Amino acid sequence: MAGSNKPGTDINDGHIGLAVTVIALIAIAIAAGPLTTLIVAGCFTTWFVLALIVIYIRGGRGGEALGRAYVATFWWGDYISP
């Protein structure tokens, strides 16, 4: 549900966002080819790395920083889940 504050929902929403991203990348690979797929995947990777850098600079460390960057990259899965 969008906007819910239940514990653990952020990471679950991230999983949904990642799954949709993988499915979309497969569809892009079939329709447009490997170069376009690499460009789109590179955009998501760049966003994840930038989020990780910002979280690290702000004091996040280890697994917490990775989890927060993951959620920052794929948070939009919240809008897809029922």
N, CA, C and O of each residue as an XYZ file, in Angstrom:
328
protein
N       0.843     -1.175      0.000
C       0.000      0.000      0.000
C       0.886      1.236      0.000
O       1.846      1.297      0.768
N       0.601      2.186     -0.810
C       1.405      3.403     -0.903
C       1.309      4.182      0.396
O       0.223      4.416      0.926
N       2.470      4.576      0.895
C       2.517      5.421      2.069
C       2.385      4.694      3.391
O       2.309      5.352      4.428
N       2.354      3.379      3.409
C       2.255      2.679      4.680
C       3.590      2.738      5.396
O       4.645      2.773      4.763
N       3.540      2.750      6.719
C       4.758      2.852      7.520
C       5.028      1.569      8.283
O       5.673      1.606      9.330
N       4.552      0.438      7.787
C       4.805     -0.823      8.459
C       6.275     -1.190      8.320
O       6.871     -0.963      7.267
N       6.871     -1.759      9.377
C       8.279     -2.154      9.290
C       8.499     -3.181      8.197
O       7.696     -4.099      8.030
N       9.574     -3.029      7.461
C       9.934     -3.985      6.440
C       9.276     -3.752      5.094
O       9.639     -4.404      4.114
N       8.317     -2.838      5.021
C       7.641     -2.632      3.746
C       8.540     -1.935      2.748
O       8.399     -2.162      1.546
N       9.457     -1.096      3.196
C      10.342     -0.405      2.261
C      11.192     -1.398      1.476
O      11.304     -1.282      0.256
N      11.785     -2.364      2.151
C      12.642     -3.319      1.461
C      11.802     -4.229      0.560
O      12.250     -4.620     -0.518
N      10.592     -4.563      1.000
C       9.713     -5.371      0.157
C       9.306     -4.602     -1.093
O       9.240     -5.174     -2.181
N       9.036     -3.321     -0.946
C       8.720     -2.482     -2.102
C       9.924     -2.395     -3.033
O       9.768     -2.355     -4.253
N      11.114     -2.366     -2.464
C      12.329     -2.373     -3.270
C      12.462     -3.652     -4.077
O      12.897     -3.624     -5.228
N      12.084     -4.782     -3.469
C      12.130     -6.060     -4.187
C      11.176     -6.048     -5.381
O      11.506     -6.539     -6.460
N       9.999     -5.482     -5.171
C       9.028     -5.401     -6.267
C       9.563     -4.493     -7.372
O       9.454     -4.817     -8.554
N      10.144     -3.354     -6.983
C      10.731     -2.452     -7.972
C      11.857     -3.105     -8.752
O      11.970     -2.909     -9.962
N      12.694     -3.882     -8.069
C      13.775     -4.588     -8.746
C      13.228     -5.636     -9.714
O      13.724     -5.768    -10.833
N      12.213     -6.378     -9.290
C      11.627     -7.404    -10.161
C      11.043     -6.780    -11.428
O      11.227     -7.307    -12.525
N      10.345     -5.669    -11.275
C       9.772     -4.994    -12.440
C      10.885     -4.466    -13.339
O      10.764     -4.505    -14.564
N      11.966     -3.974    -12.739
C      13.095     -3.484    -13.525
C      13.718     -4.612    -14.348
O      14.029     -4.425    -15.524
N      13.898     -5.769    -13.735
C      14.481     -6.912    -14.450
C      13.572     -7.340    -15.605
O      14.045     -7.613    -16.708
N      12.272     -7.396    -15.340
C      11.326     -7.758    -16.407
C      11.375     -6.727    -17.532
O      11.362     -7.091    -18.708
N      11.432     -5.455    -17.179
C      11.512     -4.405    -18.196
C      12.819     -4.499    -18.986
O      12.826     -4.274    -20.197
N      13.913     -4.825    -18.320
C      15.192     -4.967    -19.023
C      15.157     -6.145    -19.999
O      15.730     -6.069    -21.086
N      14.498     -7.212    -19.617
C      14.353     -8.347    -20.534
C      13.536     -7.934    -21.751
O      13.886     -8.266    -22.883
N      12.447     -7.209    -21.513
C      11.612     -6.739    -22.627
C      12.387     -5.783    -23.534
O      12.252     -5.840    -24.757
N      13.193     -4.911    -22.941
C      14.006     -3.979    -23.726
C      15.043     -4.744    -24.540
O      15.301     -4.409    -25.697
N      15.638     -5.774    -23.936
C      16.634     -6.574    -24.649
C      16.028     -7.258    -25.863
O      16.659     -7.349    -26.916
N      14.806     -7.736    -25.711
C      14.133     -8.404    -26.831
C      13.744     -7.395    -27.904
O      13.918     -7.656    -29.094
N      13.221     -6.249    -27.491
C      12.684     -5.282    -28.444
C      13.742     -4.377    -29.065
O      13.674     -4.073    -30.256
N      14.721     -3.944    -28.268
C      15.644     -2.911    -28.749
C      17.089     -3.371    -28.866
O      17.888     -2.715    -29.535
N      17.436     -4.464    -28.242
C      18.794     -4.957    -28.353
C      19.650     -4.707    -27.129
O      19.230     -4.038    -26.185
N      20.858     -5.254    -27.157
C      21.720     -5.214    -25.971
C      22.262     -3.829    -25.631
O      22.451     -3.530    -24.452
N      22.513     -2.988    -26.601
C      23.063     -1.668    -26.296
C      22.088     -0.825    -25.484
O      22.471     -0.205    -24.492
N      20.850     -0.805    -25.900
C      19.829     -0.052    -25.162
C      19.638     -0.637    -23.772
O      19.462      0.102    -22.803
N      19.673     -1.947    -23.672
C      19.537     -2.606    -22.377
C      20.672     -2.203    -21.446
O      20.442     -1.919    -20.270
N      21.889     -2.177    -21.964
C      23.034     -1.767    -21.140
C      22.932     -0.310    -20.707
O      23.329      0.030    -19.592
N      22.416      0.540    -21.557
C      22.252      1.953    -21.200
C      21.249      2.096    -20.055
O      21.512      2.801    -19.081
N      20.106      1.429    -20.172
C      19.089      1.514    -19.117
C      19.604      0.895    -17.819
O      19.421      1.470    -16.746
N      20.244     -0.267    -17.906
C      20.807     -0.904    -16.712
C      21.889     -0.021    -16.092
O      22.009      0.054    -14.870
N      22.668      0.639    -16.931
C      23.700      1.556    -16.442
C      23.106      2.735    -15.696
O      23.686      3.211    -14.720
N      21.955      3.208    -16.146
C      21.284      4.313    -15.445
C      20.863      3.883    -14.038
O      21.062      4.625    -13.075
N      20.287      2.696    -13.920
C      19.900      2.204    -12.594
C      21.125      1.970    -11.710
O      21.100      2.265    -10.516
N      22.183      1.444    -12.297
C      23.414      1.209    -11.537
C      24.011      2.526    -11.059
O      24.450      2.636     -9.914
N      24.026      3.517    -11.933
C      24.554      4.836    -11.561
C      23.738      5.441    -10.435
O      24.298      5.997     -9.489
N      22.414      5.337    -10.528
C      21.548      5.871     -9.472
C      21.849      5.178     -8.139
O      21.930      5.838     -7.103
N      22.015      3.849     -8.162
C      22.318      3.096     -6.943
C      23.650      3.542     -6.351
O      23.747      3.762     -5.143
N      24.673      3.677     -7.184
C      25.999      4.081     -6.695
C      25.957      5.497     -6.126
O      26.542      5.758     -5.075
N      25.274      6.408     -6.807
C      25.157      7.772     -6.288
C      24.415      7.796     -4.954
O      24.815      8.511     -4.035
N      23.337      7.018     -4.840
C      22.611      6.940     -3.571
C      23.508      6.381     -2.482
O      23.490      6.868     -1.351
N      24.292      5.365     -2.809
C      25.200      4.771     -1.838
C      26.257      5.770     -1.382
O      26.588      5.819     -0.198
N      26.783      6.558     -2.295
C      27.776      7.576     -1.946
C      27.175      8.621     -1.017
O      27.786      8.989     -0.013
N      25.980      9.101     -1.348
C      25.329     10.117     -0.509
C      25.040      9.557      0.878
O      25.268     10.240      1.877
N      24.548      8.338      0.954
C      24.251      7.719      2.249
C      25.536      7.513      3.044
O      25.550      7.715      4.259
N      26.608      7.117      2.375
C      27.892      6.933      3.052
C      28.412      8.266      3.595
O      28.903      8.329      4.722
N      28.306      9.318      2.802
C      28.758     10.642      3.245
C      27.958     11.116      4.459
O      28.496     11.771      5.351
N      26.677     10.779      4.484
C      25.816     11.198      5.598
C      25.935     10.290      6.812
O      25.219     10.494      7.793
N      26.814      9.295      6.780
C      27.083      8.501      7.960
C      26.565      7.074      7.932
O      26.777      6.333      8.892
N      25.901      6.668      6.877
C      25.438      5.284      6.780
C      26.612      4.361      6.496
O      27.492      4.705      5.708
N      26.635      3.210      7.120
C      27.737      2.275      6.925
C      27.220      0.859      6.733
O      26.141      0.508      7.211
N      27.997      0.054      6.034
C      27.747     -1.378      5.908
C      26.432     -1.734      5.264
O      26.005     -1.121      4.286
N      25.796     -2.745      5.838
C      24.542     -3.257      5.311
C      23.425     -2.236      5.339
O      22.558     -2.225      4.465
N      23.447     -1.376      6.348
C      22.418     -0.338      6.424
C      22.505      0.585      5.212
O      21.485      0.933      4.618
N      23.717      0.979      4.848
C      23.902      1.860      3.692
C      23.461      1.165      2.406
O      22.820      1.781      1.554
N      23.800     -0.108      2.266
C      23.377     -0.852      1.074
C      21.854     -0.964      0.991
O      21.271     -0.792     -0.079
N      21.220     -1.252      2.123
C      19.765     -1.366      2.155
C      19.081     -0.054      1.829
O      18.095     -0.024      1.092
N      19.604      1.028      2.375
C      19.009      2.338      2.107
C      19.208      2.751      0.657
O      18.313      3.358      0.069
N      20.352      2.440      0.067
C      20.578      2.758     -1.345
C      19.678      1.900     -2.233
O      19.175      2.372     -3.253
N      19.477      0.651     -1.848
C      18.592     -0.257     -2.580
C      17.169      0.294     -2.591
O      16.518      0.344     -3.635
N      16.697      0.703     -1.420
C      15.349      1.264     -1.314
C      15.268      2.589     -2.074
O      14.253      2.868     -2.711
N      16.316      3.403     -2.016
C      16.312      4.673     -2.739
C      16.254      4.463     -4.245
O      15.721      5.308     -4.965
N      16.790      3.359     -4.730
C      16.790      3.077     -6.159
C      15.480      2.457     -6.623
O      14.990      2.788     -7.703
N      14.907      1.564     -5.823
C      13.738      0.807     -6.267
C      12.491      1.066     -5.426
O      11.586      0.232     -5.409
N      12.422      2.190     -4.733
C      11.297      2.520     -3.855
C       9.971      2.556     -4.587
O       8.928      2.316     -3.979
N       9.985      2.843     -5.853
C       8.758      3.024     -6.614
C       7.960      1.737     -6.748
O       6.839      1.762     -7.255
N       8.514      0.610     -6.305
C       7.749     -0.635     -6.276
C       6.541     -0.536     -5.355
O       5.605     -1.329     -5.461
N       6.563      0.436     -4.452
C       5.441      0.689     -3.554
C       4.176      1.024     -4.347
O       3.073      0.695     -3.911
N       4.321      1.659     -5.481
C       3.165      2.058     -6.278
C       2.609      0.910     -7.110
O       1.515      1.024     -7.663
N       3.338     -0.185     -7.206
C       2.904     -1.326     -7.991
C       2.236     -2.369     -7.102
O       1.310     -3.055     -7.536
N       2.700     -2.491     -5.860
C       2.177     -3.524     -4.967
C       0.750     -3.182     -4.545
O       0.389     -2.009     -4.451
N      -0.066     -4.221     -4.288
C      -1.463     -3.986     -3.890
C      -1.572     -3.473     -2.473
O      -2.677     -3.227     -1.988
